[in-house]
Amino acid sequence: MTSAVAMVDDGYSPPSCEQVGPVDESLAPTFHTPEAAQTHAPAVRAVMKGWPTLPGYEILAEVGHGGMAFVYKARDLRRQRLVAIKVSDPAQAGDGEVVARFRQEQRLAVRPAHPNLVAAYEAGQVEGVAYLALEFIEGHDLAWIIHQRGPLPTAEACEVIRRAALGLEHLHRHGLVHRDVKPANLMLTPSRQVKVLDLGVARYFRVPGPGEQITLYGQCLGTPDYMAPEQCLDSHSVDGRADIYALGCTLYELLTGQPPFAGPAHTSLFLKMKAHVEAPVPPIRGRRPDVPERLAAALDRMLAKDRGARFVSAAGVVAALQPFAAGADLARLSLAPRPSAVVAA
């Protein structure tokens, strides 16, 4: 899916991995009608609410849904931990592209394990309905934080992006590009961890093999405010440097309250994408004069139109931002009351 994030109990909805073994088909969900309700209480409650039932899990609440999936808060009864269960929408089981994209996310999510990536525990499917059991995350995404408090202090903004870059560097080393990095896909937890969410539009750098192509070449995938020039032209021609550009757009927004090409001059999808490809990025110091010149230069490099002029890897971003993140206190960003849960949808 395209980077939907489900925010619970706070009234705000932003726009648009531990290693695991083989898929366990016995854990796939089955959707029941009320007439088929089982006798034990959790299953009865799930059925009456229209939730899926999965052996080994107790569904506790629906926490949101995106373009192709529902997300539920659940209890893993075997390991006695909370998880987020992401279930493909049964109503879209006949949509080949939706099914293929969800199954691609299943394949990608269970591979890389890193502290700055959401952990995936299990994947399965039955009768065309696929699911993922994911780490259950409490906290706020950065889109919500900016919405609530406006631009962030420089040190905290740089530390958030530095940690996100660590997670992306891990993805890139595994041959993956995220393709939808943005504030809504960066989560700050109560323990001050930064997590990169949602591999729904991620892909391998390599050319897809037979049967692997999900969308046509040239089709737009991503979120327009954060898309690299090359991604605007062809979403399938990108590598990790497209994520670096998106991370630059995200840092720009953390520092100024809006991405580089926002406002009345860039209201349409076409105008935003045209600006990413052709227009110079408004200088960050023109909108935030207290940004150090060296940080502005690093940001300019992240946002270079020519991907060859950007940092070669996310590790370069980590090193460049390290001096400006000194003294950051991410606890300052999570003083507002927490929603009950935030999970990738």
Residue pairs with C-beta under 8 A, 6 or more apart in sequence:
1 66
1 67
1 68
1 69
1 101
1 102
1 105
1 198
1 200
1 201
1 345
2 16
2 66
2 67
2 180
2 200
2 201
2 221
2 222
2 223
3 16
3 66
3 180
3 182
3 184
3 185
3 197
3 198
3 200
3 201
3 223
4 16
4 64
4 65
4 66
4 67
4 198
4 345
5 13
5 14
5 64
5 66
5 141
5 143
5 184
5 185
5 197
5 198
5 342
5 343
5 344
5 345
6 13
6 63
6 64
6 65
6 66
6 71
6 342
6 343
6 344
6 345
7 13
7 14
7 64
7 141
7 144
7 339
7 342
8 61
8 63
8 64
8 339
8 340
8 341
8 342
9 339
9 340
10 144
10 337
10 339
12 144
12 147
13 64
14 141
14 143
14 144
14 147
14 183
14 184
15 184
15 223
16 67
16 184
16 223
17 109
17 110
17 111
17 112
17 113
17 114
17 117
17 118
17 119
17 120
18 113
18 119
18 120
18 121
18 135
19 110
19 111
19 113
20 110
20 120
20 121
20 122
20 123
23 106
23 122
23 123
23 124
23 125
24 122
24 124
25 124
25 125
25 126
26 55
26 124
27 54
27 55
27 56
27 57
27 122
27 124
27 133
28 54
28 124
28 125
28 126
28 127
28 129
28 130
28 131
29 52
29 53
29 54
29 85
29 87
29 124
29 126
29 129
29 131
30 52
30 53
30 54
30 126
30 127
30 129
31 52
31 53
31 90
31 129
32 38
32 47
32 53
33 47
34 47
34 48
36 47
37 43
37 44
37 47
37 48
38 44
38 47
38 53
42 58
42 59
43 53
45 51
45 59
46 52
46 53
46 58
46 59
47 53
49 62
51 59
51 62
51 72
52 59
52 72
52 85
52 87
52 129
52 131
53 59
54 74
54 85
54 131
56 76
56 77
56 78
57 74
57 75
57 76
57 77
57 83
57 85
57 133
58 74
58 75
58 77
59 72
59 73
59 74
59 85
60 72
60 73
60 74
60 75
60 82
61 72
61 73
62 70
62 71
62 72
62 73
63 71
63 72
63 73
63 84
63 340
63 341
63 343
63 345
64 70
64 71
64 343
64 345
65 71
65 89
65 345
66 200
66 345
67 98
68 88
68 89
68 92
68 95
68 98
68 101
68 102
68 200
69 86
69 87
69 88
69 89
69 102
69 345
70 86
70 87
70 89
70 345
71 84
71 85
71 86
71 87
71 343
71 344
71 345
72 84
72 85
72 87
73 82
73 84
73 85
73 136
73 341
73 343
74 82
74 83
74 84
74 85
74 133
75 81
75 82
75 83
76 82
76 83
76 121
76 133
81 136
82 136
83 121
83 133
83 134
83 135
83 136
84 133
84 134
84 135
84 136
84 137
84 341
84 343
84 344
85 131
85 132
85 133
85 134
86 131
86 132
86 133
86 134
86 343
86 344
86 345
87 129
87 130
87 131
88 98
88 99
88 102
88 125
88 129
88 130
88 131
89 98
90 128
90 129
92 98
92 99
93 99
93 128
93 129
97 214
97 215
99 128
99 130
100 214
101 200
101 201
101 214
102 130
102 200
103 125
103 130
104 202
104 203
104 214
105 132
105 199
105 200
105 202
106 123
106 125
106 130
106 132
107 123
108 176
108 199
108 202
109 118
109 120
109 123
109 132
109 134
109 199
110 120
110 122
110 123
111 174
111 176
112 170
112 171
112 174
112 176
113 119
114 166
114 167
114 170
114 171
115 166
115 167
115 193
116 163
116 164
116 166
116 167
116 170
116 193
116 194
116 195
116 196
117 167
117 170
117 171
117 195
117 196
118 134
118 135
118 137
118 187
118 195
118 196
118 197
118 344
119 134
119 135
120 132
120 133
120 134
120 135
121 133
121 134
121 135
122 132
122 133
123 130
123 131
123 132
123 133
124 130
124 131
125 131
134 343
134 344
136 341
136 343
137 187
137 189
137 195
137 341
137 342
137 343
138 189
138 190
138 338
138 339
138 340
138 341
138 342
139 187
139 188
139 189
139 190
139 195
139 334
139 338
139 342
140 187
140 188
140 333
140 334
140 336
140 338
140 339
140 342
141 183
141 184
141 185
141 186
141 187
141 188
141 197
141 342
142 160
142 183
142 184
142 186
142 187
142 188
142 250
142 254
143 182
143 183
143 184
144 184
144 339
145 152
145 183
145 188
145 333
145 334
145 336
146 152
146 183
146 253
146 254
146 257
148 336
149 333
149 336
150 257
151 157
151 254
151 255
151 256
151 257
151 288
152 160
152 254
152 255
152 333
153 328
153 332
154 255
154 290
154 291
154 292
154 295
154 324
155 324
155 325
155 326
155 327
155 328
155 329
156 328
156 329
156 330
156 332
156 333
157 251
157 254
157 255
158 251
158 295
158 321
158 324
158 325
158 328
159 194
159 321
159 325
159 328
159 330
160 186
160 188
160 194
160 254
160 330
160 333
161 247
161 250
161 251
161 254
161 317
161 321
162 317
162 318
162 321
162 322
162 325
163 193
163 194
164 181
164 186
164 194
164 196
164 247
164 250
165 244
165 247
165 314
165 315
165 317
165 318
165 321
166 314
166 318
167 194
167 195
167 196
168 178
168 181
168 196
168 240
168 243
168 244
168 247
168 314
169 313
169 314
169 315
169 318
171 177
171 178
171 196
171 202
171 240
171 243
172 239
172 240
172 243
172 313
172 314
175 204
175 205
175 206
176 199
176 202
176 203
176 204
176 205
177 202
177 203
177 204
177 205
177 238
177 239
177 240
177 242
177 243
178 185
178 196
178 199
178 201
178 202
178 243
178 246
179 201
179 202
179 203
179 221
179 222
179 231
179 235
179 238
179 242
179 243
179 246
180 198
180 200
180 201
180 202
180 221
180 222
180 223
180 226
180 246
181 196
181 226
181 243
181 246
181 247
181 250
182 223
182 225
182 226
182 246
182 249
182 250
183 250
183 253
183 254
185 196
185 197
185 198
185 344
186 194
186 195
186 196
186 197
186 250
187 194
187 195
187 196
187 197
187 342
188 194
188 330
188 333
188 334
189 195
190 334
190 338
192 330
192 331
192 334
194 330
197 344
198 344
198 345
200 344
201 221
201 222
201 235
203 236
205 239
205 240
208 214
215 221
215 235
215 236
217 234
217 236
218 233
218 234
218 235
218 236
219 235
220 227
220 232
220 235
220 269
220 273
221 231
221 235
222 231
222 235
222 246
224 232
224 269
224 272
224 273
224 276
225 249
225 253
225 259
225 261
225 262
225 272
226 245
226 246
226 249
226 250
226 259
227 242
227 245
227 246
227 272
227 273
227 276
228 238
228 241
228 242
228 245
228 246
228 276
228 307
229 245
229 276
229 277
229 305
229 307
230 237
230 238
230 242
230 307
231 237
231 238
231 242
231 245
232 273
232 276
232 277
233 277
239 307
240 313
240 314
241 307
241 310
241 311
241 312
242 307
243 314
244 302
244 310
244 311
244 314
244 317
245 302
245 303
245 304
245 307
245 310
247 302
247 314
247 317
248 299
248 302
248 303
249 259
249 260
249 303
250 259
251 299
251 302
252 259
252 260
252 281
252 284
252 299
252 303
253 259
255 284
255 287
255 288
255 291
256 284
256 287
256 288
260 275
260 281
260 282
260 303
261 271
261 272
261 275
261 276
261 279
261 281
265 271
266 272
266 275
277 305
281 300
281 303
283 296
284 291
284 296
284 299
284 300
285 291
285 293
285 296
291 299
292 324
294 323
294 324
295 321
295 324
298 317
298 320
298 321
301 309
301 310
301 311
301 320
302 310
302 311
302 317
303 310
304 310
311 317
311 320
